[in-house]
């Protein structure tokens, strides 16, 4: 298969590059806007079904929306389906949170980033429905239960919970292979059979009824497009386009009643599942998973039949990728600092080992890479798995795409990722079948529940600052955990062991609070994020009669986002080396220089010394070990933390670790003063597990060697290592 790709290059004349270019240009020039359609339709249903189980209310609203929302198709696209009334419009989800929408109605278009236009009619629509939802949303429910400790930790700048307390969960990969094999009628029949049981619980009964409602509505959505394309064909003058409309109409008319009948239909189904999940819930990171694996049978079937060429397949894949860019999500302005650039994190991965341990790279792996060359847009979030026996041609193809500057594919090392999942107790066959979820999180497609990462964000830089100030946050003055009985905002640590024990004490204190925060948000999401559509596409959900949040999945693994480990490790090393070993200055002198933000003459002398101290990312064991110790200090806590679903269905239910902090290392740095590593107040913390900005001076190999010393095999929700190269360094094909 790989050799076929190399021997038989693409025949340019066999696919319509101009058409792709037109569609891409439209997606590139699209303007973000706010759509009120979903909010109005959901409100209508919720106003009329009060008193029913919440999951049925949501299912009825979802079904009503799919059968009454506007539908349209992009003129040049072979893939159809829309989640809002126009291209790149973001729906409003009032059941999750509405107050922030009201607060920002007049400022969406004035933002300095992630700008959204909003019409006066849409503003009025939102004002009209808002009274029904105020005090009855997921956010309201969370706020009713948030403890004083959580609020204080948030005011200190240690915790950030915005996303999980104001939106849905997301972070999920459906069982695409099963849907493509059987279609939705198969799932409907399973739910109908379960409803016949005598011992069915009320909650399971409501769930199965909800599943039938949402899947039948999805089938009706397809039939609406069948009629839409049939009407388009009637008025179309162009014979070729008329034939295309008829083919799309025929495909939509019976699609998903059974399994996919062609490669084109398979791609369409995968895309529709994606947008239906985003209509149901306003979480993010609804992912495509291992596209080149579950689509391969359909590709080979159509090639063998002579109804598909490699070029046809490339065109369809490219259209699907481009249509992903028609989707959008609006976040509160404060949250955009943590997730900038209208991100959806719709991860699609190619390559890597198969469940049998053999390499799974195939023609579709390369076609997806070529499709990304043609798209060159931020979505889908494209990734590649590689291992020691990956084909050289595949790795080089990935490198050439990275060289374009698009920042993709993200590269996932199989040996490390698989080891991480095995450490959680996940069977080897499933671990080998992992895929990225969202940014760098890893999970098992079709078997993982929600939120592989991204629960509460925990600012480790702030934890360090508070620890050094005897429990005080210098910015807010809030003190939650004194280290000594003294009222002074200073601890005169006598040796490194005392300093290290203090770090572990404060890390545990704030980690415990953050897990409490997770549980409160999770409990509310179990009600307000009831998602029968997304849940039924995960294995064991229908068998257990539970949504994912109730325990209806095979593996329930969650993590927080831990921000600033390199800053913490570098800072601890600087104190160890310069205060305790070399005695170049005292703890009091160091803190005074930090309070001055390194600006006075005396402070600048200390700053010069701490900047010269060894830094993570340069393959220096003494500091790399301390950064690794920082990771281990958190990993040691995780066995004490449980998810709300433990013992309720999943075979594995636990916490793990992730450094997937997206752009949040920037706003988290805003609230942290100067740190002992020489960092200035208010500047960014380190990104993911990457070295601090500008501190890696020995080249990329040294960076990788330093990162390799971390306990990556235990960080099962993924490590984020970003490396930037000057374009000139990547010119030419010589390695």
Secondary structure as UniProt FT lines:
FT   HELIX           2..7
FT   HELIX           12..14
FT   HELIX           17..29
FT   STRAND          33..35
FT   HELIX           37..48
FT   TURN            50..51
FT   HELIX           54..68
FT   TURN            75..76
FT   TURN            87..88
FT   STRAND          89..91
FT   TURN            94..96
FT   HELIX           99..104
FT   TURN            105..107
FT   HELIX           108..110
FT   HELIX           120..133
FT   TURN            134..135
FT   HELIX           138..145
FT   HELIX           148..156
FT   STRAND          159..160
FT   HELIX           162..166
FT   STRAND          170..173
FT   HELIX           176..182
FT   HELIX           184..194
FT   TURN            195..196
FT   TURN            198..199
FT   HELIX           202..235
FT   HELIX           239..254
FT   TURN            255..257
FT   HELIX           263..280
FT   STRAND          284..287
FT   STRAND          289..290
FT   HELIX           291..294
FT   HELIX           296..305
FT   HELIX           310..324
FT   TURN            325..326
FT   HELIX           333..336
FT   TURN            337..338
FT   STRAND          347..351
FT   TURN            355..356
FT   HELIX           363..375
FT   STRAND          381..386
FT   TURN            388..389
FT   HELIX           392..401
FT   HELIX           402..406
FT   STRAND          410..413
FT   HELIX           414..422
FT   TURN            423..425
FT   HELIX           428..432
FT   STRAND          434..437
FT   TURN            438..440
FT   STRAND          441..444
FT   TURN            445..447
FT   STRAND          457..459
FT   HELIX           460..468
FT   TURN            469..471
FT   TURN            474..476
FT   HELIX           496..528
FT   HELIX           532..536
FT   TURN            539..540
FT   HELIX           541..544
FT   HELIX           548..550
FT   STRAND          555..559
FT   STRAND          561..563
FT   HELIX           565..575
FT   HELIX           576..581
FT   HELIX           587..595
FT   TURN            596..598
FT   HELIX           601..612
FT   TURN            616..617
FT   HELIX           621..635
FT   TURN            636..637
FT   HELIX           638..640
FT   TURN            644..647
FT   STRAND          652..656
FT   TURN            662..663
FT   HELIX           664..670
FT   TURN            676..677
FT   TURN            681..682
FT   TURN            688..689
FT   TURN            693..694
FT   HELIX           700..708
FT   HELIX           712..714
FT   TURN            716..717
FT   HELIX           727..730
//
